[in-house]
Amino acid sequence: MSIASLPPKVIKKFDHDGSSKTYLGHSVICQLPQDSPLAATLRGLRQTLSQHKHSELFKNEALLPASSYHMTVFICVRDLERGENVMPKDGYAPEITERSGLTGPYDEWLQYTIQKAQDVSLEDQMRPPYMFFVEKEVPQIGYSIGVRLEATPDTSPKLAHLREQLEDLTGITAPASYIFHVTLAYLLRAPTPQEGNELKALVESHLANAPETVEFPA
């Protein structure tokens, strides 16, 4: 019996049995506080997913632990995704580009982005906390299960300012179309339309009782 291929965005991180692979990368994130009302909702949802009849879709580590729930603000250099469109542009890190580029040792890129991110300087009015609206509807289930977030009017300029600073410091262009979210699970194969619909309905039934907003304090 042939094994269904893993979705392209999943195969970099997981094996077919749901065990995680080494995935080297660096991002600026906001951790979801464990005492957040949204965290409580997501823990309940995770428990339900772990016992669901379709749980083979996200077994083992592909169903992420609640302790890892976070929202990514800015993606830096990732080892397996060193495409020219997501790397520092011309004029940034020329020596590292010459030595390591798209395929050479990753360590220098990791140190580069760590150092640049630490150079961010935020005025008091631009610092966290960051507030987001919790979207109660989710898109059709594809390669992952997650919750989408929309920045509140007060938070939106704060995030834009932070992302602009990170762009200027790293030379990495953040996609304008990026959707803020918290990932709960990665799917180990594409769901059938019925499976996708059932999972979508399950997630939305839990989110119906979720708080309207969520705060990320740091």
Backbone as JSON, one array per atom type, in Angstrom:
{
  "sequence": "MSIASLPPKVIKKFDHDGSSKTYLGHSVICQLPQDSPLAATLRGLRQTLSQHKHSELFKNEALLPASSYHMTVFICVRDLERGENVMPKDGYAPEITERSGLTGPYDEWLQYTIQKAQDVSLEDQMRPPYMFFVEKEVPQIGYSIGVRLEATPDTSPKLAHLREQLEDLTGITAPASYIFHVTLAYLLRAPTPQEGNELKALVESHLANAPETVEFPA",
  "N": [[0.85, -1.19, 0.0], [0.62, 2.16, -0.92], [1.94, 5.12, 0.59], [0.38, 8.11, 1.37], [1.57, 11.2, 0.16], [3.14, 13.71, 2.14], [1.81, 16.99, 2.78], [3.4, 19.79, 1.14], [4.16, 21.93, 2.89], [4.28, 20.66, 5.25], [5.97, 18.47, 5.21], [8.52, 19.36, 5.66], [8.69, 19.59, 8.36], [7.64, 17.36, 9.69], [7.51, 13.74, 10.0], [5.86, 10.89, 8.42], [4.63, 9.53, 10.49], [3.98, 11.44, 12.28], [5.97, 12.3, 13.94], [8.29, 14.82, 14.9], [10.61, 16.67, 12.86], [13.99, 17.96, 12.76], [13.93, 21.39, 12.52], [15.31, 24.09, 11.52], [15.34, 27.49, 12.3], [14.43, 30.98, 12.65], [12.33, 33.21, 14.22], [10.38, 36.09, 15.09], [8.21, 36.12, 17.72], [5.03, 36.13, 19.48], [4.25, 34.72, 22.44], [1.47, 32.78, 23.41], [-0.1, 33.46, 26.39], [-0.29, 31.08, 29.05], [-2.31, 31.39, 30.89], [-4.25, 32.71, 29.55], [-7.62, 33.4, 28.51], [-8.19, 32.54, 25.9], [-6.27, 30.57, 25.55], [-7.22, 28.61, 27.28], [-9.56, 27.84, 25.94], [-8.42, 26.78, 23.6], [-6.93, 24.67, 24.62], [-8.98, 22.95, 25.42], [-10.08, 22.42, 22.92], [-7.91, 21.13, 21.76], [-7.81, 18.77, 23.29], [-10.2, 17.58, 22.48], [-9.66, 17.2, 19.75], [-7.58, 15.35, 19.95], [-8.88, 13.03, 20.56], [-10.52, 12.59, 18.48], [-12.3, 11.08, 15.72], [-10.93, 11.42, 13.38], [-8.32, 11.67, 14.13], [-5.97, 10.51, 13.24], [-5.03, 12.09, 11.29], [-3.51, 14.06, 12.41], [-1.68, 13.02, 14.27], [0.41, 12.2, 17.13], [3.24, 14.31, 17.46], [2.38, 16.12, 15.6], [0.0, 17.16, 16.36], [0.05, 19.91, 18.01], [1.68, 20.77, 21.12], [0.06, 22.47, 23.82], [1.71, 24.24, 25.11], [3.25, 25.34, 23.14], [1.83, 27.2, 21.75], [1.61, 30.08, 19.83], [1.9, 33.32, 18.27], [3.19, 34.31, 15.23], [5.15, 37.09, 14.46], [7.13, 38.05, 12.75], [8.99, 36.54, 10.24], [12.18, 35.26, 10.08], [15.31, 34.09, 8.76], [14.97, 30.85, 7.56], [16.26, 27.6, 7.59], [15.58, 25.55, 5.67], [14.16, 26.94, 3.83], [15.41, 28.83, 2.22], [14.9, 30.7, 0.05], [15.37, 33.16, -2.54], [13.46, 35.16, -2.41], [12.79, 35.37, 0.26], [14.98, 35.96, 1.7], [17.61, 38.09, 3.11], [17.88, 41.15, 1.33], [19.81, 42.55, -1.45], [22.83, 44.08, -0.43], [22.67, 43.62, 2.25], [24.27, 41.77, 4.75], [26.54, 40.85, 3.1], [28.92, 39.3, 3.26], [28.15, 36.97, 4.61], [26.26, 36.07, 2.84], [27.9, 35.45, 0.67], [29.45, 33.38, 1.73], [27.61, 31.5, 2.82], [25.03, 31.75, 1.68], [22.29, 30.36, -0.13], [22.52, 27.67, 0.36], [24.64, 26.95, 2.0], [26.29, 26.54, 5.27], [24.08, 26.96, 8.04], [24.31, 28.27, 10.5], [25.53, 30.83, 10.6], [23.58, 32.48, 9.48], [21.57, 32.23, 11.36], [22.74, 33.45, 13.64], [23.04, 35.99, 12.59], [20.37, 36.92, 12.18], [19.4, 36.77, 14.79], [21.01, 38.7, 16.1], [20.3, 41.02, 14.7], [17.56, 41.23, 15.26], [17.66, 41.74, 17.96], [18.45, 44.33, 17.98], [16.26, 45.91, 17.71], [14.4, 48.75, 18.62], [11.9, 50.02, 20.52], [9.59, 52.61, 21.03], [7.8, 53.68, 23.98], [5.03, 53.86, 23.45], [4.76, 52.1, 21.4], [5.19, 49.6, 22.27], [4.37, 46.19, 23.36], [1.4, 45.56, 25.43], [-0.12, 43.58, 22.78], [-3.19, 43.58, 21.13], [-5.73, 41.47, 19.82], [-8.49, 40.64, 17.68], [-10.35, 37.68, 17.89], [-10.95, 35.49, 15.37], [-13.89, 33.85, 14.67], [-14.75, 32.16, 12.7], [-13.26, 29.72, 10.61], [-11.0, 29.08, 7.87], [-11.45, 26.74, 5.1], [-10.28, 23.53, 5.97], [-6.96, 22.69, 5.39], [-3.71, 22.09, 5.09], [-3.21, 22.54, 7.72], [-4.46, 23.23, 11.07], [-5.82, 25.97, 12.62], [-6.18, 29.16, 14.34], [-7.32, 32.21, 13.28], [-6.25, 35.61, 13.62], [-7.0, 39.06, 14.1], [-5.56, 42.2, 14.13], [-6.31, 44.74, 16.51], [-7.53, 48.16, 16.12], [-5.79, 49.79, 17.67], [-3.55, 48.2, 17.98], [-2.67, 47.56, 15.42], [-1.02, 49.67, 14.14], [1.19, 49.48, 15.86], [2.22, 46.91, 15.36], [2.82, 47.19, 12.66], [4.85, 49.08, 12.8], [6.83, 47.67, 14.25], [7.35, 45.53, 12.47], [8.29, 46.95, 10.28], [10.67, 47.99, 11.33], [12.08, 45.58, 11.73], [12.3, 44.71, 9.1], [13.95, 46.74, 8.06], [16.26, 46.32, 9.57], [17.03, 43.62, 9.14], [16.84, 43.25, 6.4], [15.03, 41.63, 5.25], [12.05, 41.19, 3.53], [8.86, 41.52, 4.7], [5.92, 39.72, 3.96], [3.09, 41.45, 2.75], [0.64, 40.28, 2.77], [0.44, 38.61, 4.9], [-1.18, 36.57, 7.33], [-2.06, 36.83, 10.62], [-1.94, 34.34, 13.15], [-2.66, 31.46, 15.24], [-1.26, 28.35, 15.3], [-2.56, 25.09, 15.61], [-2.38, 22.42, 14.84], [-0.75, 20.26, 12.46], [-1.58, 18.73, 9.38], [-1.21, 15.39, 8.31], [-1.85, 14.33, 5.94], [-3.77, 15.28, 3.04], [-7.04, 16.24, 3.87], [-10.18, 14.59, 3.2], [-13.03, 16.08, 1.51], [-15.28, 15.72, 3.22], [-14.07, 15.09, 5.69], [-12.63, 17.46, 6.09], [-14.75, 19.31, 6.32], [-16.03, 18.38, 8.63], [-14.03, 18.74, 10.57], [-13.69, 21.49, 10.42], [-16.19, 22.39, 11.32], [-16.07, 21.41, 13.92], [-13.9, 22.85, 15.07], [-14.93, 25.46, 14.88], [-17.13, 25.24, 16.55], [-15.97, 25.14, 19.07], [-14.64, 27.61, 19.08], [-16.75, 29.32, 19.14], [-17.31, 29.79, 21.76], [-15.11, 31.1, 22.58], [-13.08, 33.89, 23.8], [-13.71, 37.28, 22.71], [-11.52, 38.86, 22.17], [-7.91, 38.68, 22.35], [-4.99, 38.99, 24.31], [-1.57, 39.63, 23.86], [1.15, 39.82, 25.82], [3.89, 40.22, 25.5]],
  "CA": [[0.0, 0.0, 0.0], [1.41, 3.38, -0.99], [1.68, 6.1, 1.63], [0.08, 9.43, 0.8], [2.65, 12.16, 0.38], [2.85, 14.79, 3.08], [1.71, 18.31, 2.16], [4.73, 20.43, 1.05], [4.49, 22.76, 4.05], [4.34, 19.8, 6.43], [7.05, 17.5, 5.09], [9.75, 19.95, 6.2], [8.64, 19.61, 9.82], [7.16, 16.12, 10.29], [7.49, 12.48, 9.28], [4.51, 10.37, 8.2], [4.03, 9.06, 11.74], [3.7, 12.58, 13.14], [7.13, 12.71, 14.73], [8.83, 16.06, 14.36], [11.96, 16.71, 12.33], [14.74, 19.16, 13.1], [13.53, 22.46, 11.62], [16.08, 25.23, 11.99], [14.84, 28.77, 11.84], [14.36, 32.03, 13.66], [11.22, 34.13, 14.01], [9.95, 36.92, 16.22], [6.88, 35.62, 18.04], [4.36, 36.44, 20.74], [3.76, 33.49, 23.06], [0.13, 32.88, 24.0], [0.02, 33.16, 27.82], [-1.02, 29.88, 29.45], [-3.49, 31.76, 31.66], [-5.16, 33.46, 28.69], [-8.89, 32.72, 28.24], [-8.11, 31.84, 24.61], [-5.48, 29.35, 25.76], [-8.12, 27.61, 27.88], [-10.41, 27.34, 24.85], [-7.62, 25.97, 22.68], [-6.59, 23.41, 25.29], [-10.16, 22.11, 25.3], [-10.15, 21.99, 21.53], [-6.84, 20.15, 21.54], [-8.24, 17.52, 23.9], [-11.21, 17.0, 21.61], [-8.99, 16.74, 18.54], [-6.75, 14.18, 20.24], [-9.75, 11.87, 20.67], [-11.44, 12.64, 17.36], [-12.22, 9.93, 14.81], [-9.96, 11.73, 12.32], [-7.07, 12.1, 14.77], [-4.79, 10.02, 12.52], [-4.57, 13.17, 10.41], [-2.57, 14.94, 13.13], [-1.27, 12.23, 15.44], [1.71, 12.44, 17.77], [3.66, 15.71, 17.62], [1.7, 16.99, 14.63], [-0.96, 17.9, 17.19], [1.04, 20.67, 18.77], [1.4, 20.94, 22.54], [-0.48, 23.8, 24.16], [2.81, 25.1, 25.54], [3.91, 25.94, 21.99], [0.93, 28.11, 21.05], [2.18, 31.42, 19.67], [1.6, 34.06, 17.04], [4.42, 34.8, 14.6], [5.11, 38.49, 14.04], [8.07, 38.29, 11.65], [9.78, 35.35, 9.93], [13.56, 35.54, 9.66], [15.86, 33.09, 7.84], [14.75, 29.44, 7.91], [17.27, 26.81, 6.89], [15.07, 24.8, 4.53], [13.37, 27.82, 2.97], [16.28, 29.95, 1.89], [14.67, 31.23, -1.29], [15.81, 34.55, -2.7], [12.38, 36.09, -2.07], [12.6, 35.45, 1.71], [16.29, 36.18, 2.28], [18.0, 39.5, 3.09], [18.08, 41.65, -0.03], [21.15, 43.01, -1.79], [23.39, 45.1, 0.44], [22.62, 43.12, 3.61], [25.07, 40.56, 5.06], [27.19, 40.35, 1.87], [29.92, 38.26, 3.52], [27.45, 35.73, 4.93], [25.66, 35.64, 1.58], [28.94, 34.83, -0.16], [29.92, 32.13, 2.34], [26.56, 30.53, 3.11], [24.0, 31.86, 0.65], [21.05, 29.59, -0.03], [22.74, 26.24, 0.63], [25.77, 26.72, 2.9], [25.98, 26.37, 6.7], [22.99, 27.84, 8.48], [24.58, 28.92, 11.78], [25.8, 32.27, 10.45], [22.31, 33.17, 9.26], [20.86, 32.26, 12.64], [23.36, 34.48, 14.46], [22.77, 37.29, 11.95], [19.01, 37.39, 12.46], [19.28, 37.0, 16.23], [21.64, 39.97, 16.43], [19.51, 42.12, 14.13], [16.3, 41.35, 16.0], [17.95, 42.32, 19.27], [18.69, 45.76, 17.81], [14.99, 46.64, 17.64], [14.17, 49.71, 19.7], [10.51, 50.45, 20.45], [9.15, 53.64, 21.95], [6.83, 53.15, 24.93], [3.69, 53.74, 22.87], [4.77, 51.05, 20.38], [5.49, 48.32, 22.9], [3.21, 45.39, 23.77], [0.68, 44.41, 24.88], [-0.78, 43.6, 21.48], [-4.55, 43.05, 21.23], [-6.25, 40.94, 18.57], [-9.8, 40.02, 17.63], [-10.32, 36.25, 17.57], [-11.89, 35.17, 14.29], [-14.63, 32.67, 15.08], [-14.85, 31.28, 11.55], [-11.96, 29.29, 10.11], [-11.07, 28.7, 6.45], [-11.51, 25.31, 4.85], [-9.1, 22.87, 6.51], [-6.03, 22.22, 4.37], [-2.55, 21.4, 5.65], [-3.07, 22.84, 9.14], [-5.62, 23.72, 11.81], [-5.38, 27.12, 13.41], [-7.11, 30.24, 14.64], [-6.86, 33.47, 12.71], [-6.35, 36.77, 14.49], [-6.98, 40.37, 13.43], [-5.1, 43.24, 15.05], [-7.24, 45.82, 16.81], [-7.04, 49.44, 15.58], [-4.66, 50.3, 18.46], [-2.39, 47.32, 17.81], [-2.23, 47.5, 14.03], [0.17, 50.49, 13.88], [2.31, 48.96, 16.64], [2.79, 45.78, 14.63], [3.41, 47.69, 11.42], [6.11, 49.74, 13.17], [7.78, 46.62, 14.59], [7.72, 44.79, 11.26], [9.11, 47.84, 9.46], [12.01, 48.0, 11.93], [12.72, 44.31, 11.46], [12.65, 44.74, 7.67], [15.11, 47.63, 7.87], [17.44, 45.76, 10.23], [17.42, 42.33, 8.57], [16.81, 43.23, 4.94], [14.02, 40.66, 4.83], [10.77, 41.84, 3.26], [7.71, 40.78, 5.25], [4.79, 39.74, 3.01], [1.97, 42.28, 3.18], [-0.57, 39.46, 2.84], [0.56, 37.66, 6.01], [-2.32, 36.49, 8.22], [-1.66, 36.46, 11.97], [-2.69, 33.14, 13.53], [-2.09, 30.49, 16.17], [-1.39, 27.02, 14.72], [-2.88, 24.04, 16.58], [-2.0, 21.1, 14.34], [-0.42, 20.08, 11.05], [-2.2, 17.53, 8.88], [-0.23, 14.49, 7.71], [-2.31, 14.11, 4.56], [-4.88, 16.17, 2.71], [-8.31, 15.66, 4.29], [-11.25, 14.54, 2.22], [-13.97, 17.18, 1.75], [-16.1, 15.46, 4.39], [-13.2, 15.24, 6.87], [-12.36, 18.88, 6.26], [-15.96, 19.98, 6.79], [-16.27, 17.97, 10.01], [-13.04, 19.39, 11.43], [-14.0, 22.92, 10.42], [-17.34, 22.58, 12.21], [-15.62, 21.15, 15.29], [-13.11, 24.0, 15.52], [-15.8, 26.63, 15.04], [-17.99, 25.04, 17.72], [-15.18, 25.54, 20.24], [-14.35, 29.04, 19.01], [-17.97, 30.08, 19.44], [-17.24, 30.16, 23.18], [-13.82, 31.75, 22.84], [-13.21, 35.34, 24.03], [-13.73, 38.09, 21.49], [-10.17, 39.38, 21.95], [-6.81, 38.04, 23.06], [-3.86, 39.89, 24.55], [-0.2, 39.09, 23.91], [1.8, 40.83, 26.64], [5.32, 40.4, 25.24]],
  "C": [[0.89, 1.25, 0.0], [0.99, 4.34, 0.11], [1.46, 7.46, 0.99], [1.21, 10.39, 1.14], [2.21, 13.24, 1.35], [2.7, 16.1, 2.32], [3.07, 19.02, 2.18], [5.11, 21.25, 2.27], [4.6, 21.95, 5.33], [5.57, 18.91, 6.39], [8.37, 18.04, 5.63], [9.83, 19.79, 7.73], [8.3, 18.25, 10.45], [7.38, 14.93, 9.38], [6.06, 11.98, 9.18], [3.84, 9.92, 9.49], [3.74, 10.2, 12.72], [4.83, 12.98, 14.05], [7.79, 13.91, 14.07], [10.26, 15.89, 13.86], [12.68, 17.94, 12.91], [14.42, 20.22, 12.06], [14.18, 23.75, 12.12], [15.53, 26.53, 11.42], [14.77, 29.75, 12.99], [13.22, 32.97, 13.29], [11.01, 34.96, 15.26], [8.5, 36.55, 16.49], [6.33, 36.28, 19.3], [3.8, 35.13, 21.28], [2.36, 33.74, 23.62], [0.23, 32.53, 25.48], [-0.84, 31.96, 28.2], [-2.27, 30.2, 30.25], [-4.48, 32.6, 30.85], [-6.47, 32.69, 28.52], [-8.88, 31.98, 26.9], [-7.33, 30.55, 24.75], [-6.34, 28.25, 26.36], [-9.03, 27.01, 26.82], [-9.64, 26.4, 23.94], [-7.18, 24.66, 23.32], [-7.78, 22.43, 25.23], [-10.33, 21.57, 23.9], [-9.1, 20.94, 21.23], [-7.23, 18.79, 22.1], [-9.26, 16.81, 23.03], [-10.58, 16.45, 20.34], [-8.2, 15.46, 18.79], [-7.58, 12.9, 20.29], [-10.71, 11.75, 19.48], [-11.25, 11.45, 16.44], [-11.25, 10.16, 13.66], [-8.59, 12.1, 12.89], [-5.83, 11.53, 14.1], [-4.24, 11.07, 11.57], [-3.5, 14.03, 11.07], [-2.09, 14.25, 14.4], [0.11, 12.65, 15.92], [2.03, 13.93, 17.83], [3.04, 16.66, 16.61], [0.51, 17.71, 15.26], [-0.14, 18.64, 18.23], [0.68, 20.77, 20.24], [0.92, 22.36, 22.83], [0.61, 24.76, 24.58], [3.5, 25.8, 24.37], [3.05, 26.97, 21.28], [1.52, 29.53, 21.03], [1.67, 32.04, 18.38], [2.91, 34.6, 16.48], [4.22, 36.23, 14.1], [5.97, 38.72, 12.8], [8.93, 37.04, 11.46], [11.15, 35.77, 9.43], [14.05, 34.41, 8.74], [15.6, 31.69, 8.39], [15.62, 28.58, 7.0], [16.74, 26.18, 5.61], [14.29, 25.67, 3.55], [14.16, 29.06, 2.59], [16.11, 30.37, 0.43], [15.03, 32.69, -1.36], [14.74, 35.55, -2.29], [12.15, 36.22, -0.57], [13.93, 35.64, 2.44], [16.59, 37.67, 2.33], [18.35, 39.96, 1.68], [19.5, 42.16, -0.21], [21.58, 44.14, -0.86], [23.39, 44.68, 1.9], [23.46, 41.85, 3.72], [25.79, 40.01, 3.84], [28.19, 39.23, 2.13], [29.25, 36.93, 3.84], [26.79, 35.18, 3.66], [26.69, 34.92, 0.72], [29.37, 33.48, 0.4], [28.82, 31.07, 2.41], [25.41, 30.55, 2.12], [22.75, 31.05, 0.93], [21.27, 28.15, 0.42], [23.85, 25.95, 1.62], [25.33, 26.58, 4.35], [24.98, 27.42, 7.19], [23.36, 28.69, 9.69], [24.8, 30.42, 11.65], [24.51, 33.05, 10.22], [21.52, 33.27, 10.56], [21.42, 33.37, 13.52], [23.08, 35.88, 13.91], [21.38, 37.79, 12.33], [18.77, 37.59, 13.95], [19.83, 38.38, 16.6], [20.8, 41.15, 15.92], [18.2, 42.32, 14.89], [16.5, 42.0, 17.36], [18.22, 43.82, 19.19], [17.41, 46.58, 17.69], [14.84, 47.54, 18.86], [12.76, 50.28, 19.55], [10.23, 51.54, 21.48], [8.04, 53.06, 22.84], [5.47, 52.92, 24.29], [3.6, 52.66, 21.8], [5.02, 49.66, 20.97], [4.2, 47.5, 23.13], [2.64, 45.94, 25.07], [0.07, 44.68, 23.51], [-2.14, 42.93, 21.65], [-5.03, 42.62, 19.85], [-7.69, 40.48, 18.75], [-9.61, 38.56, 17.24], [-11.38, 35.97, 16.51], [-12.57, 33.84, 14.6], [-14.88, 31.7, 13.93], [-13.45, 30.94, 11.06], [-12.1, 28.94, 8.63], [-11.18, 27.19, 6.31], [-10.2, 24.66, 5.28], [-8.24, 22.33, 5.37], [-4.89, 21.44, 4.99], [-2.38, 21.66, 7.14], [-4.41, 23.24, 9.73], [-5.14, 24.86, 12.68], [-6.5, 28.12, 13.62], [-6.53, 31.53, 14.08], [-7.14, 34.62, 13.67], [-6.28, 38.04, 13.66], [-6.6, 41.44, 14.43], [-6.18, 44.29, 15.27], [-6.69, 47.12, 16.24], [-5.86, 50.02, 16.36], [-3.39, 49.49, 18.22], [-1.83, 47.35, 16.4], [-1.02, 48.39, 13.73], [1.39, 50.05, 14.68], [3.01, 47.83, 15.88], [3.46, 46.25, 13.35], [4.77, 48.33, 11.71], [7.19, 48.7, 13.49], [8.26, 45.89, 13.35], [8.58, 45.65, 10.33], [10.53, 47.9, 10.0], [12.76, 46.72, 11.61], [13.11, 44.18, 9.98], [13.91, 45.56, 7.45], [16.38, 47.01, 8.45], [17.95, 44.5, 9.55], [17.56, 42.34, 7.06], [15.82, 42.24, 4.39], [12.68, 41.37, 4.66], [9.63, 40.97, 3.78], [6.56, 40.85, 4.26], [3.62, 40.54, 3.56], [0.71, 41.45, 3.4], [-0.57, 38.51, 4.03], [-0.65, 37.74, 6.94], [-1.84, 36.03, 9.59], [-2.55, 35.3, 12.44], [-1.95, 32.38, 14.63], [-2.32, 29.11, 15.56], [-1.6, 26.0, 15.83], [-2.39, 22.67, 16.13], [-1.61, 21.2, 12.88], [-1.01, 18.75, 10.58], [-1.19, 16.7, 8.08], [-0.66, 13.99, 6.34], [-3.44, 15.09, 4.3], [-6.19, 15.53, 3.15], [-9.27, 15.54, 3.12], [-12.19, 15.72, 2.47], [-14.84, 16.96, 2.99], [-15.29, 15.62, 5.67], [-12.94, 16.71, 7.15], [-13.55, 19.64, 6.82], [-16.23, 19.64, 8.26], [-15.29, 18.66, 10.97], [-13.3, 20.88, 11.52], [-15.16, 23.2, 11.38], [-16.94, 22.38, 13.67], [-14.85, 22.35, 15.84], [-14.01, 25.2, 15.78], [-16.73, 26.47, 16.23], [-17.27, 25.4, 19.01], [-14.94, 27.04, 20.24], [-15.58, 29.9, 19.3], [-17.97, 30.55, 20.89], [-15.93, 30.83, 23.56], [-14.04, 33.23, 23.13], [-13.16, 36.1, 22.71], [-12.33, 38.61, 21.14], [-9.17, 38.58, 22.75], [-5.66, 39.03, 23.18], [-2.56, 39.11, 24.59], [0.66, 40.13, 24.64], [3.26, 41.11, 26.28], [5.68, 39.82, 23.88]]
}
